[in-house]
Amino acid sequence: MLEGMKLIGAGAATIALAGAAIGIGNVFSSLIQSVARNPSLAKQLFGYAILGFALTEAIALFALMMAFLILFVF
């Protein structure tokens, strides 16, 4: 019973990975649209996009860490 609940909890924690993937797609699609509108700001916008990517990826890594904690610690 407990093992099944651990698997369900880990599966629920990995749902956040799909959200992070959607977020990363939104960051880079916004970058492409912004550069298409104003190519002269491409360098500055790319820095902002990398920052957005890093923050979104950090959320994904936290979710993955929580899934592993649920599986292997508890």
Predicted model as a PDB file, atoms N, CA, C, CB and O in Angstrom, pLDDT in the B-factor column:
MODEL        1                                                                  
ATOM      1  N   MET A   1       0.826  -1.198   0.000  1.00 85.00           N  
ATOM      2  CA  MET A   1       0.000   0.000   0.000  1.00 85.00           C  
ATOM      3  C   MET A   1       0.871   1.262   0.000  1.00 85.00           C  
ATOM      4  CB  MET A   1      -0.940  -0.002   1.215  1.00 85.00           C  
ATOM      5  O   MET A   1       0.641   2.186  -0.780  1.00 85.00           O  
ATOM      6  N   LEU A   2       1.874   1.285   0.888  1.00 82.00           N  
ATOM      7  CA  LEU A   2       2.744   2.446   0.975  1.00 82.00           C  
ATOM      8  C   LEU A   2       3.561   2.619  -0.307  1.00 82.00           C  
ATOM      9  CB  LEU A   2       3.672   2.321   2.183  1.00 82.00           C  
ATOM     10  O   LEU A   2       3.789   3.743  -0.754  1.00 82.00           O  
ATOM     11  N   GLU A   3       3.996   1.512  -0.890  1.00 87.00           N  
ATOM     12  CA  GLU A   3       4.792   1.594  -2.121  1.00 87.00           C  
ATOM     13  C   GLU A   3       3.962   2.177  -3.265  1.00 87.00           C  
ATOM     14  CB  GLU A   3       5.329   0.200  -2.511  1.00 87.00           C  
ATOM     15  O   GLU A   3       4.469   2.960  -4.068  1.00 87.00           O  
ATOM     16  N   GLY A   4       2.705   1.799  -3.335  1.00 90.00           N  
ATOM     17  CA  GLY A   4       1.827   2.347  -4.368  1.00 90.00           C  
ATOM     18  C   GLY A   4       1.610   3.838  -4.197  1.00 90.00           C  
ATOM     19  O   GLY A   4       1.577   4.585  -5.175  1.00 90.00           O  
ATOM     20  N   MET A   5       1.462   4.270  -2.958  1.00 90.00           N  
ATOM     21  CA  MET A   5       1.282   5.697  -2.697  1.00 90.00           C  
ATOM     22  C   MET A   5       2.545   6.494  -3.044  1.00 90.00           C  
ATOM     23  CB  MET A   5       0.907   5.921  -1.229  1.00 90.00           C  
ATOM     24  O   MET A   5       2.464   7.629  -3.513  1.00 90.00           O  
ATOM     25  N   LYS A   6       3.709   5.885  -2.805  1.00 89.00           N  
ATOM     26  CA  LYS A   6       4.954   6.548  -3.175  1.00 89.00           C  
ATOM     27  C   LYS A   6       5.027   6.751  -4.686  1.00 89.00           C  
ATOM     28  CB  LYS A   6       6.161   5.734  -2.688  1.00 89.00           C  
ATOM     29  O   LYS A   6       5.451   7.805  -5.160  1.00 89.00           O  
ATOM     30  N   LEU A   7       4.614   5.743  -5.428  1.00 90.00           N  
ATOM     31  CA  LEU A   7       4.659   5.853  -6.886  1.00 90.00           C  
ATOM     32  C   LEU A   7       3.661   6.896  -7.392  1.00 90.00           C  
ATOM     33  CB  LEU A   7       4.370   4.491  -7.532  1.00 90.00           C  
ATOM     34  O   LEU A   7       3.962   7.650  -8.318  1.00 90.00           O  
ATOM     35  N   ILE A   8       2.488   6.936  -6.789  1.00 92.00           N  
ATOM     36  CA  ILE A   8       1.502   7.940  -7.180  1.00 92.00           C  
ATOM     37  C   ILE A   8       2.017   9.342  -6.863  1.00 92.00           C  
ATOM     38  CB  ILE A   8       0.158   7.688  -6.468  1.00 92.00           C  
ATOM     39  O   ILE A   8       1.864  10.257  -7.673  1.00 92.00           O  
ATOM     40  N   GLY A   9       2.622   9.515  -5.700  1.00 88.00           N  
ATOM     41  CA  GLY A   9       3.167  10.821  -5.321  1.00 88.00           C  
ATOM     42  C   GLY A   9       4.299  11.259  -6.236  1.00 88.00           C  
ATOM     43  O   GLY A   9       4.380  12.427  -6.617  1.00 88.00           O  
ATOM     44  N   ALA A  10       5.169  10.328  -6.587  1.00 89.00           N  
ATOM     45  CA  ALA A  10       6.274  10.667  -7.493  1.00 89.00           C  
ATOM     46  C   ALA A  10       5.744  11.008  -8.882  1.00 89.00           C  
ATOM     47  CB  ALA A  10       7.282   9.501  -7.581  1.00 89.00           C  
ATOM     48  O   ALA A  10       6.257  11.911  -9.543  1.00 89.00           O  
ATOM     49  N   GLY A  11       4.728  10.291  -9.318  1.00 89.00           N  
ATOM     50  CA  GLY A  11       4.122  10.605 -10.617  1.00 89.00           C  
ATOM     51  C   GLY A  11       3.478  11.971 -10.620  1.00 89.00           C  
ATOM     52  O   GLY A  11       3.584  12.709 -11.599  1.00 89.00           O  
ATOM     53  N   ALA A  12       2.811  12.314  -9.533  1.00 89.00           N  
ATOM     54  CA  ALA A  12       2.192  13.637  -9.433  1.00 89.00           C  
ATOM     55  C   ALA A  12       3.259  14.735  -9.398  1.00 89.00           C  
ATOM     56  CB  ALA A  12       1.301  13.720  -8.178  1.00 89.00           C  
ATOM     57  O   ALA A  12       3.048  15.820  -9.938  1.00 89.00           O  
ATOM     58  N   ALA A  13       4.390  14.459  -8.771  1.00 86.00           N  
ATOM     59  CA  ALA A  13       5.458  15.456  -8.715  1.00 86.00           C  
ATOM     60  C   ALA A  13       6.086  15.685 -10.085  1.00 86.00           C  
ATOM     61  CB  ALA A  13       6.528  15.024  -7.720  1.00 86.00           C  
ATOM     62  O   ALA A  13       6.568  16.783 -10.363  1.00 86.00           O  
ATOM     63  N   THR A  14       6.090  14.679 -10.934  1.00 88.00           N  
ATOM     64  CA  THR A  14       6.701  14.840 -12.254  1.00 88.00           C  
ATOM     65  C   THR A  14       5.782  15.560 -13.238  1.00 88.00           C  
ATOM     66  CB  THR A  14       7.084  13.484 -12.815  1.00 88.00           C  
ATOM     67  O   THR A  14       6.213  15.904 -14.338  1.00 88.00           O  
ATOM     68  N   ILE A  15       4.526  15.793 -12.864  1.00 90.00           N  
ATOM     69  CA  ILE A  15       3.645  16.567 -13.736  1.00 90.00           C  
ATOM     70  C   ILE A  15       4.205  17.978 -13.910  1.00 90.00           C  
ATOM     71  CB  ILE A  15       2.204  16.618 -13.161  1.00 90.00           C  
ATOM     72  O   ILE A  15       4.009  18.605 -14.951  1.00 90.00           O  
ATOM     73  N   ALA A  16       4.894  18.467 -12.901  1.00 87.00           N  
ATOM     74  CA  ALA A  16       5.494  19.808 -12.996  1.00 87.00           C  
ATOM     75  C   ALA A  16       6.537  19.878 -14.105  1.00 87.00           C  
ATOM     76  CB  ALA A  16       6.134  20.203 -11.660  1.00 87.00           C  
ATOM     77  O   ALA A  16       6.808  20.962 -14.621  1.00 87.00           O  
ATOM     78  N   LEU A  17       7.122  18.756 -14.480  1.00 90.00           N  
ATOM     79  CA  LEU A  17       8.102  18.764 -15.568  1.00 90.00           C  
ATOM     80  C   LEU A  17       7.443  19.135 -16.894  1.00 90.00           C  
ATOM     81  CB  LEU A  17       8.786  17.394 -15.684  1.00 90.00           C  
ATOM     82  O   LEU A  17       8.058  19.801 -17.728  1.00 90.00           O  
ATOM     83  N   ALA A  18       6.205  18.711 -17.091  1.00 91.00           N  
ATOM     84  CA  ALA A  18       5.492  19.091 -18.314  1.00 91.00           C  
ATOM     85  C   ALA A  18       5.226  20.593 -18.318  1.00 91.00           C  
ATOM     86  CB  ALA A  18       4.161  18.307 -18.443  1.00 91.00           C  
ATOM     87  O   ALA A  18       5.339  21.248 -19.354  1.00 91.00           O  
ATOM     88  N   GLY A  19       4.874  21.128 -17.164  1.00 92.00           N  
ATOM     89  CA  GLY A  19       4.659  22.568 -17.069  1.00 92.00           C  
ATOM     90  C   GLY A  19       5.924  23.353 -17.336  1.00 92.00           C  
ATOM     91  O   GLY A  19       5.884  24.412 -17.962  1.00 92.00           O  
ATOM     92  N   ALA A  20       7.044  22.839 -16.864  1.00 92.00           N  
ATOM     93  CA  ALA A  20       8.319  23.511 -17.112  1.00 92.00           C  
ATOM     94  C   ALA A  20       8.681  23.469 -18.598  1.00 92.00           C  
ATOM     95  CB  ALA A  20       9.437  22.864 -16.275  1.00 92.00           C  
ATOM     96  O   ALA A  20       9.223  24.433 -19.138  1.00 92.00           O  
ATOM     97  N   ALA A  21       8.383  22.363 -19.244  1.00 93.00           N  
ATOM     98  CA  ALA A  21       8.656  22.269 -20.683  1.00 93.00           C  
ATOM     99  C   ALA A  21       7.814  23.273 -21.460  1.00 93.00           C  
ATOM    100  CB  ALA A  21       8.382  20.841 -21.194  1.00 93.00           C  
ATOM    101  O   ALA A  21       8.299  23.891 -22.408  1.00 93.00           O  
ATOM    102  N   ILE A  22       6.563  23.438 -21.066  1.00 95.00           N  
ATOM    103  CA  ILE A  22       5.701  24.428 -21.714  1.00 95.00           C  
ATOM    104  C   ILE A  22       6.243  25.833 -21.452  1.00 95.00           C  
ATOM    105  CB  ILE A  22       4.236  24.304 -21.206  1.00 95.00           C  
ATOM    106  O   ILE A  22       6.240  26.679 -22.346  1.00 95.00           O  
ATOM    107  N   GLY A  23       6.707  26.079 -20.229  1.00 94.00           N  
ATOM    108  CA  GLY A  23       7.268  27.389 -19.891  1.00 94.00           C  
ATOM    109  C   GLY A  23       8.503  27.716 -20.697  1.00 94.00           C  
ATOM    110  O   GLY A  23       8.669  28.850 -21.147  1.00 94.00           O  
ATOM    111  N   ILE A  24       9.373  26.738 -20.886  1.00 95.00           N  
ATOM    112  CA  ILE A  24      10.588  26.967 -21.686  1.00 95.00           C  
ATOM    113  C   ILE A  24      10.211  27.246 -23.137  1.00 95.00           C  
ATOM    114  CB  ILE A  24      11.545  25.744 -21.604  1.00 95.00           C  
ATOM    115  O   ILE A  24      10.814  28.101 -23.786  1.00 95.00           O  
ATOM    116  N   GLY A  25       9.220  26.529 -23.641  1.00 96.00           N  
ATOM    117  CA  GLY A  25       8.746  26.805 -24.998  1.00 96.00           C  
ATOM    118  C   GLY A  25       8.203  28.211 -25.136  1.00 96.00           C  
ATOM    119  O   GLY A  25       8.432  28.876 -26.146  1.00 96.00           O  
ATOM    120  N   ASN A  26       7.474  28.669 -24.111  1.00 96.00           N  
ATOM    121  CA  ASN A  26       6.944  30.034 -24.140  1.00 96.00           C  
ATOM    122  C   ASN A  26       8.054  31.073 -24.099  1.00 96.00           C  
ATOM    123  CB  ASN A  26       5.992  30.254 -22.974  1.00 96.00           C  
ATOM    124  O   ASN A  26       7.968  32.101 -24.769  1.00 96.00           O  
ATOM    125  N   VAL A  27       9.091  30.812 -23.320  1.00 96.00           N  
ATOM    126  CA  VAL A  27      10.208  31.764 -23.231  1.00 96.00           C  
ATOM    127  C   VAL A  27      10.862  31.945 -24.600  1.00 96.00           C  
ATOM    128  CB  VAL A  27      11.257  31.282 -22.196  1.00 96.00           C  
ATOM    129  O   VAL A  27      11.089  33.072 -25.039  1.00 96.00           O  
ATOM    130  N   PHE A  28      11.161  30.841 -25.266  1.00 96.00           N  
ATOM    131  CA  PHE A  28      11.876  30.957 -26.535  1.00 96.00           C  
ATOM    132  C   PHE A  28      10.964  31.372 -27.688  1.00 96.00           C  
ATOM    133  CB  PHE A  28      12.545  29.644 -26.868  1.00 96.00           C  
ATOM    134  O   PHE A  28      11.430  31.994 -28.643  1.00 96.00           O  
ATOM    135  N   SER A  29       9.677  31.042 -27.618  1.00 97.00           N  
ATOM    136  CA  SER A  29       8.776  31.546 -28.655  1.00 97.00           C  
ATOM    137  C   SER A  29       8.615  33.057 -28.522  1.00 97.00           C  
ATOM    138  CB  SER A  29       7.400  30.847 -28.571  1.00 97.00           C  
ATOM    139  O   SER A  29       8.510  33.764 -29.524  1.00 97.00           O  
ATOM    140  N   SER A  30       8.595  33.550 -27.284  1.00 96.00           N  
ATOM    141  CA  SER A  30       8.538  35.003 -27.079  1.00 96.00           C  
ATOM    142  C   SER A  30       9.821  35.674 -27.553  1.00 96.00           C  
ATOM    143  CB  SER A  30       8.293  35.327 -25.597  1.00 96.00           C  
ATOM    144  O   SER A  30       9.789  36.783 -28.085  1.00 96.00           O  
ATOM    145  N   LEU A  31      10.951  34.997 -27.356  1.00 96.00           N  
ATOM    146  CA  LEU A  31      12.218  35.543 -27.854  1.00 96.00           C  
ATOM    147  C   LEU A  31      12.188  35.679 -29.372  1.00 96.00           C  
ATOM    148  CB  LEU A  31      13.398  34.650 -27.426  1.00 96.00           C  
ATOM    149  O   LEU A  31      12.597  36.709 -29.908  1.00 96.00           O  
ATOM    150  N   ILE A  32      11.716  34.665 -30.061  1.00 97.00           N  
ATOM    151  CA  ILE A  32      11.671  34.699 -31.523  1.00 97.00           C  
ATOM    152  C   ILE A  32      10.741  35.809 -31.999  1.00 97.00           C  
ATOM    153  CB  ILE A  32      11.212  33.339 -32.086  1.00 97.00           C  
ATOM    154  O   ILE A  32      11.065  36.537 -32.937  1.00 97.00           O  
ATOM    155  N   GLN A  33       9.590  35.936 -31.353  1.00 97.00           N  
ATOM    156  CA  GLN A  33       8.652  36.998 -31.746  1.00 97.00           C  
ATOM    157  C   GLN A  33       9.246  38.382 -31.484  1.00 97.00           C  
ATOM    158  CB  GLN A  33       7.319  36.846 -30.986  1.00 97.00           C  
ATOM    159  O   GLN A  33       9.091  39.291 -32.299  1.00 97.00           O  
ATOM    160  N   SER A  34       9.915  38.538 -30.364  1.00 96.00           N  
ATOM    161  CA  SER A  34      10.482  39.847 -30.020  1.00 96.00           C  
ATOM    162  C   SER A  34      11.615  40.234 -30.953  1.00 96.00           C  
ATOM    163  CB  SER A  34      10.981  39.847 -28.583  1.00 96.00           C  
ATOM    164  O   SER A  34      11.726  41.395 -31.346  1.00 96.00           O  
ATOM    165  N   VAL A  35      12.453  39.280 -31.310  1.00 96.00           N  
ATOM    166  CA  VAL A  35      13.562  39.571 -32.229  1.00 96.00           C  
ATOM    167  C   VAL A  35      13.013  39.866 -33.620  1.00 96.00           C  
ATOM    168  CB  VAL A  35      14.568  38.383 -32.283  1.00 96.00           C  
ATOM    169  O   VAL A  35      13.575  40.679 -34.354  1.00 96.00           O  
ATOM    170  N   ALA A  36      11.920  39.208 -33.982  1.00 96.00           N  
ATOM    171  CA  ALA A  36      11.322  39.494 -35.291  1.00 96.00           C  
ATOM    172  C   ALA A  36      10.756  40.909 -35.330  1.00 96.00           C  
ATOM    173  CB  ALA A  36      10.216  38.473 -35.615  1.00 96.00           C  
ATOM    174  O   ALA A  36      10.770  41.557 -36.376  1.00 96.00           O  
ATOM    175  N   ARG A  37      10.260  41.387 -34.197  1.00 96.00           N  
ATOM    176  CA  ARG A  37       9.707  42.749 -34.154  1.00 96.00           C  
ATOM    177  C   ARG A  37      10.805  43.816 -34.086  1.00 96.00           C  
ATOM    178  CB  ARG A  37       8.771  42.896 -32.950  1.00 96.00           C  
ATOM    179  O   ARG A  37      10.687  44.874 -34.704  1.00 96.00           O  
ATOM    180  N   ASN A  38      11.871  43.532 -33.334  1.00 94.00           N  
ATOM    181  CA  ASN A  38      12.917  44.536 -33.155  1.00 94.00           C  
ATOM    182  C   ASN A  38      14.281  43.837 -33.152  1.00 94.00           C  
ATOM    183  CB  ASN A  38      12.700  45.344 -31.830  1.00 94.00           C  
ATOM    184  O   ASN A  38      14.790  43.498 -32.083  1.00 94.00           O  
ATOM    185  N   PRO A  39      14.873  43.617 -34.311  1.00 95.00           N  
ATOM    186  CA  PRO A  39      16.146  42.888 -34.390  1.00 95.00           C  
ATOM    187  C   PRO A  39      17.315  43.596 -33.704  1.00 95.00           C  
ATOM    188  CB  PRO A  39      16.496  42.653 -35.828  1.00 95.00           C  
ATOM    189  O   PRO A  39      18.297  42.946 -33.347  1.00 95.00           O  
ATOM    190  N   SER A  40      17.231  44.882 -33.517  1.00 95.00           N  
ATOM    191  CA  SER A  40      18.353  45.596 -32.912  1.00 95.00           C  
ATOM    192  C   SER A  40      18.516  45.265 -31.419  1.00 95.00           C  
ATOM    193  CB  SER A  40      18.164  47.101 -33.092  1.00 95.00           C  
ATOM    194  O   SER A  40      19.587  45.485 -30.854  1.00 95.00           O  
ATOM    195  N   LEU A  41      17.482  44.750 -30.794  1.00 94.00           N  
ATOM    196  CA  LEU A  41      17.553  44.377 -29.366  1.00 94.00           C  
ATOM    197  C   LEU A  41      17.831  42.891 -29.154  1.00 94.00           C  
ATOM    198  CB  LEU A  41      16.253  44.746 -28.670  1.00 94.00           C  
ATOM    199  O   LEU A  41      17.647  42.383 -28.048  1.00 94.00           O  
ATOM    200  N   ALA A  42      18.264  42.197 -30.184  1.00 94.00           N  
ATOM    201  CA  ALA A  42      18.415  40.746 -30.103  1.00 94.00           C  
ATOM    202  C   ALA A  42      19.363  40.322 -28.990  1.00 94.00           C  
ATOM    203  CB  ALA A  42      18.909  40.205 -31.422  1.00 94.00           C  
ATOM    204  O   ALA A  42      19.076  39.363 -28.274  1.00 94.00           O  
ATOM    205  N   LYS A  43      20.477  41.011 -28.832  1.00 95.00           N  
ATOM    206  CA  LYS A  43      21.462  40.628 -27.829  1.00 95.00           C  
ATOM    207  C   LYS A  43      20.907  40.789 -26.410  1.00 95.00           C  
ATOM    208  CB  LYS A  43      22.733  41.463 -27.995  1.00 95.00           C  
ATOM    209  O   LYS A  43      21.102  39.917 -25.563  1.00 95.00           O  
ATOM    210  N   GLN A  44      20.224  41.893 -26.154  1.00 95.00           N  
ATOM    211  CA  GLN A  44      19.644  42.133 -24.830  1.00 95.00           C  
ATOM    212  C   GLN A  44      18.506  41.158 -24.549  1.00 95.00           C  
ATOM    213  CB  GLN A  44      19.140  43.581 -24.719  1.00 95.00           C  
ATOM    214  O   GLN A  44      18.386  40.644 -23.436  1.00 95.00           O  
ATOM    215  N   LEU A  45      17.677  40.904 -25.546  1.00 95.00           N  
ATOM    216  CA  LEU A  45      16.565  39.973 -25.361  1.00 95.00           C  
ATOM    217  C   LEU A  45      17.054  38.553 -25.137  1.00 95.00           C  
ATOM    218  CB  LEU A  45      15.637  40.013 -26.562  1.00 95.00           C  
ATOM    219  O   LEU A  45      16.439  37.791 -24.392  1.00 95.00           O  
ATOM    220  N   PHE A  46      18.163  38.195 -25.782  1.00 96.00           N  
ATOM    221  CA  PHE A  46      18.696  36.851 -25.585  1.00 96.00           C  
ATOM    222  C   PHE A  46      19.150  36.654 -24.133  1.00 96.00           C  
ATOM    223  CB  PHE A  46      19.868  36.594 -26.553  1.00 96.00           C  
ATOM    224  O   PHE A  46      18.973  35.572 -23.573  1.00 96.00           O  
ATOM    225  N   GLY A  47      19.725  37.675 -23.533  1.00 95.00           N  
ATOM    226  CA  GLY A  47      20.116  37.577 -22.126  1.00 95.00           C  
ATOM    227  C   GLY A  47      18.914  37.372 -21.225  1.00 95.00           C  
ATOM    228  O   GLY A  47      18.955  36.569 -20.292  1.00 95.00           O  
ATOM    229  N   TYR A  48      17.840  38.102 -21.507  1.00 95.00           N  
ATOM    230  CA  TYR A  48      16.615  37.920 -20.726  1.00 95.00           C  
ATOM    231  C   TYR A  48      16.030  36.521 -20.936  1.00 95.00           C  
ATOM    232  CB  TYR A  48      15.576  38.988 -21.105  1.00 95.00           C  
ATOM    233  O   TYR A  48      15.518  35.910 -19.998  1.00 95.00           O  
ATOM    234  N   ALA A  49      16.109  36.021 -22.164  1.00 96.00           N  
ATOM    235  CA  ALA A  49      15.575  34.688 -22.455  1.00 96.00           C  
ATOM    236  C   ALA A  49      16.362  33.608 -21.716  1.00 96.00           C  
ATOM    237  CB  ALA A  49      15.603  34.419 -23.966  1.00 96.00           C  
ATOM    238  O   ALA A  49      15.777  32.651 -21.208  1.00 96.00           O  
ATOM    239  N   ILE A  50      17.672  33.757 -21.656  1.00 96.00           N  
ATOM    240  CA  ILE A  50      18.483  32.776 -20.934  1.00 96.00           C  
ATOM    241  C   ILE A  50      18.165  32.811 -19.449  1.00 96.00           C  
ATOM    242  CB  ILE A  50      19.979  33.035 -21.162  1.00 96.00           C  
ATOM    243  O   ILE A  50      18.126  31.766 -18.799  1.00 96.00           O  
ATOM    244  N   LEU A  51      17.937  34.005 -18.902  1.00 96.00           N  
ATOM    245  CA  LEU A  51      17.545  34.113 -17.500  1.00 96.00           C  
ATOM    246  C   LEU A  51      16.196  33.433 -17.261  1.00 96.00           C  
ATOM    247  CB  LEU A  51      17.482  35.590 -17.074  1.00 96.00           C  
ATOM    248  O   LEU A  51      16.034  32.708 -16.280  1.00 96.00           O  
ATOM    249  N   GLY A  52      15.241  33.662 -18.140  1.00 95.00           N  
ATOM    250  CA  GLY A  52      13.937  32.998 -18.021  1.00 95.00           C  
ATOM    251  C   GLY A  52      14.054  31.501 -18.146  1.00 95.00           C  
ATOM    252  O   GLY A  52      13.382  30.759 -17.429  1.00 95.00           O  
ATOM    253  N   PHE A  53      14.915  31.039 -19.067  1.00 96.00           N  
ATOM    254  CA  PHE A  53      15.142  29.606 -19.219  1.00 96.00           C  
ATOM    255  C   PHE A  53      15.726  29.004 -17.942  1.00 96.00           C  
ATOM    256  CB  PHE A  53      16.076  29.337 -20.404  1.00 96.00           C  
ATOM    257  O   PHE A  53      15.296  27.938 -17.502  1.00 96.00           O  
ATOM    258  N   ALA A  54      16.696  29.682 -17.355  1.00 96.00           N  
ATOM    259  CA  ALA A  54      17.347  29.165 -16.150  1.00 96.00           C  
ATOM    260  C   ALA A  54      16.372  29.084 -14.984  1.00 96.00           C  
ATOM    261  CB  ALA A  54      18.540  30.042 -15.771  1.00 96.00           C  
ATOM    262  O   ALA A  54      16.371  28.103 -14.240  1.00 96.00           O  
ATOM    263  N   LEU A  55      15.548  30.102 -14.822  1.00 94.00           N  
ATOM    264  CA  LEU A  55      14.585  30.081 -13.719  1.00 94.00           C  
ATOM    265  C   LEU A  55      13.524  29.001 -13.925  1.00 94.00           C  
ATOM    266  CB  LEU A  55      13.914  31.451 -13.575  1.00 94.00           C  
ATOM    267  O   LEU A  55      13.127  28.325 -12.975  1.00 94.00           O  
ATOM    268  N   THR A  56      13.071  28.844 -15.155  1.00 94.00           N  
ATOM    269  CA  THR A  56      12.079  27.803 -15.443  1.00 94.00           C  
ATOM    270  C   THR A  56      12.678  26.417 -15.267  1.00 94.00           C  
ATOM    271  CB  THR A  56      11.531  27.960 -16.867  1.00 94.00           C  
ATOM    272  O   THR A  56      12.021  25.517 -14.746  1.00 94.00           O  
ATOM    273  N   GLU A  57      13.898  26.245 -15.691  1.00 94.00           N  
ATOM    274  CA  GLU A  57      14.568  24.951 -15.540  1.00 94.00           C  
ATOM    275  C   GLU A  57      14.826  24.640 -14.072  1.00 94.00           C  
ATOM    276  CB  GLU A  57      15.888  24.935 -16.321  1.00 94.00           C  
ATOM    277  O   GLU A  57      14.801  23.474 -13.679  1.00 94.00           O  
ATOM    278  N   ALA A  58      15.072  25.659 -13.257  1.00 94.00           N  
ATOM    279  CA  ALA A  58      15.264  25.432 -11.819  1.00 94.00           C  
ATOM    280  C   ALA A  58      13.999  24.861 -11.192  1.00 94.00           C  
ATOM    281  CB  ALA A  58      15.663  26.740 -11.111  1.00 94.00           C  
ATOM    282  O   ALA A  58      14.075  23.982 -10.334  1.00 94.00           O  
ATOM    283  N   ILE A  59      12.847  25.350 -11.609  1.00 92.00           N  
ATOM    284  CA  ILE A  59      11.580  24.810 -11.106  1.00 92.00           C  
ATOM    285  C   ILE A  59      11.458  23.334 -11.495  1.00 92.00           C  
ATOM    286  CB  ILE A  59      10.372  25.623 -11.663  1.00 92.00           C  
ATOM    287  O   ILE A  59      11.017  22.511 -10.693  1.00 92.00           O  
ATOM    288  N   ALA A  60      11.850  23.009 -12.720  1.00 93.00           N  
ATOM    289  CA  ALA A  60      11.785  21.612 -13.164  1.00 93.00           C  
ATOM    290  C   ALA A  60      12.729  20.732 -12.348  1.00 93.00           C  
ATOM    291  CB  ALA A  60      12.130  21.509 -14.660  1.00 93.00           C  
ATOM    292  O   ALA A  60      12.380  19.605 -11.995  1.00 93.00           O  
ATOM    293  N   LEU A  61      13.903  21.236 -12.053  1.00 94.00           N  
ATOM    294  CA  LEU A  61      14.851  20.441 -11.262  1.00 94.00           C  
ATOM    295  C   LEU A  61      14.360  20.252  -9.833  1.00 94.00           C  
ATOM    296  CB  LEU A  61      16.229  21.107 -11.252  1.00 94.00           C  
ATOM    297  O   LEU A  61      14.570  19.193  -9.241  1.00 94.00           O  
ATOM    298  N   PHE A  62      13.703  21.274  -9.270  1.00 93.00           N  
ATOM    299  CA  PHE A  62      13.125  21.114  -7.936  1.00 93.00           C  
ATOM    300  C   PHE A  62      12.026  20.060  -7.952  1.00 93.00           C  
ATOM    301  CB  PHE A  62      12.570  22.452  -7.423  1.00 93.00           C  
ATOM    302  O   PHE A  62      11.928  19.262  -7.020  1.00 93.00           O  
ATOM    303  N   ALA A  63      11.200  20.044  -8.990  1.00 91.00           N  
ATOM    304  CA  ALA A  63      10.138  19.047  -9.088  1.00 91.00           C  
ATOM    305  C   ALA A  63      10.726  17.641  -9.229  1.00 91.00           C  
ATOM    306  CB  ALA A  63       9.216  19.361 -10.279  1.00 91.00           C  
ATOM    307  O   ALA A  63      10.231  16.693  -8.621  1.00 91.00           O  
ATOM    308  N   LEU A  64      11.770  17.516 -10.022  1.00 92.00           N  
ATOM    309  CA  LEU A  64      12.416  16.212 -10.180  1.00 92.00           C  
ATOM    310  C   LEU A  64      13.062  15.760  -8.876  1.00 92.00           C  
ATOM    311  CB  LEU A  64      13.467  16.266 -11.295  1.00 92.00           C  
ATOM    312  O   LEU A  64      13.022  14.578  -8.535  1.00 92.00           O  
ATOM    313  N   MET A  65      13.657  16.701  -8.150  1.00 93.00           N  
ATOM    314  CA  MET A  65      14.248  16.383  -6.855  1.00 93.00           C  
ATOM    315  C   MET A  65      13.175  15.891  -5.880  1.00 93.00           C  
ATOM    316  CB  MET A  65      14.975  17.613  -6.277  1.00 93.00           C  
ATOM    317  O   MET A  65      13.400  14.938  -5.135  1.00 93.00           O  
ATOM    318  N   MET A  66      12.028  16.530  -5.888  1.00 92.00           N  
ATOM    319  CA  MET A  66      10.941  16.116  -4.999  1.00 92.00           C  
ATOM    320  C   MET A  66      10.454  14.715  -5.356  1.00 92.00           C  
ATOM    321  CB  MET A  66       9.775  17.116  -5.071  1.00 92.00           C  
ATOM    322  O   MET A  66      10.154  13.914  -4.471  1.00 92.00           O  
ATOM    323  N   ALA A  67      10.376  14.422  -6.651  1.00 91.00           N  
ATOM    324  CA  ALA A  67       9.953  13.082  -7.070  1.00 91.00           C  
ATOM    325  C   ALA A  67      10.947  12.031  -6.581  1.00 91.00           C  
ATOM    326  CB  ALA A  67       9.814  13.010  -8.607  1.00 91.00           C  
ATOM    327  O   ALA A  67      10.541  10.974  -6.097  1.00 91.00           O  
ATOM    328  N   PHE A  68      12.240  12.308  -6.704  1.00 92.00           N  
ATOM    329  CA  PHE A  68      13.239  11.351  -6.232  1.00 92.00           C  
ATOM    330  C   PHE A  68      13.224  11.222  -4.713  1.00 92.00           C  
ATOM    331  CB  PHE A  68      14.626  11.765  -6.702  1.00 92.00           C  
ATOM    332  O   PHE A  68      13.427  10.132  -4.176  1.00 92.00           O  
ATOM    333  N   LEU A  69      12.984  12.336  -4.020  1.00 91.00           N  
ATOM    334  CA  LEU A  69      12.882  12.256  -2.560  1.00 91.00           C  
ATOM    335  C   LEU A  69      11.708  11.386  -2.140  1.00 91.00           C  
ATOM    336  CB  LEU A  69      12.738  13.654  -1.953  1.00 91.00           C  
ATOM    337  O   LEU A  69      11.822  10.577  -1.219  1.00 91.00           O  
ATOM    338  N   ILE A  70      10.584  11.555  -2.817  1.00 89.00           N  
ATOM    339  CA  ILE A  70       9.408  10.736  -2.490  1.00 89.00           C  
ATOM    340  C   ILE A  70       9.707   9.267  -2.742  1.00 89.00           C  
ATOM    341  CB  ILE A  70       8.179  11.181  -3.318  1.00 89.00           C  
ATOM    342  O   ILE A  70       9.325   8.410  -1.944  1.00 89.00           O  
ATOM    343  N   LEU A  71      10.386   8.969  -3.842  1.00 88.00           N  
ATOM    344  CA  LEU A  71      10.647   7.563  -4.185  1.00 88.00           C  
ATOM    345  C   LEU A  71      11.667   6.898  -3.285  1.00 88.00           C  
ATOM    346  CB  LEU A  71      11.116   7.466  -5.601  1.00 88.00           C  
ATOM    347  O   LEU A  71      11.463   5.767  -2.844  1.00 88.00           O  
ATOM    348  N   PHE A  72      12.765   7.588  -3.005  1.00 90.00           N  
ATOM    349  CA  PHE A  72      13.883   6.904  -2.382  1.00 90.00           C  
ATOM    350  C   PHE A  72      14.127   7.238  -0.915  1.00 90.00           C  
ATOM    351  CB  PHE A  72      15.093   7.202  -3.135  1.00 90.00           C  
ATOM    352  O   PHE A  72      14.886   6.527  -0.256  1.00 90.00           O  
ATOM    353  N   VAL A  73      13.523   8.278  -0.385  1.00 88.00           N  
ATOM    354  CA  VAL A  73      13.779   8.646   1.003  1.00 88.00           C  
ATOM    355  C   VAL A  73      12.643   8.193   1.906  1.00 88.00           C  
ATOM    356  CB  VAL A  73      13.980  10.154   1.126  1.00 88.00           C  
ATOM    357  O   VAL A  73      12.883   7.632   2.976  1.00 88.00           O  
ATOM    358  N   PHE A  74      11.418   8.430   1.487  1.00 79.00           N  
ATOM    359  CA  PHE A  74      10.291   8.097   2.352  1.00 79.00           C  
ATOM    360  C   PHE A  74       9.833   6.680   2.178  1.00 79.00           C  
ATOM    361  CB  PHE A  74       9.151   9.018   2.095  1.00 79.00           C  
ATOM    362  O   PHE A  74       8.889   6.251   2.842  1.00 79.00           O  
TER     363      PHE A  74                                                      
ENDMDL                                                                          
END                                                                             
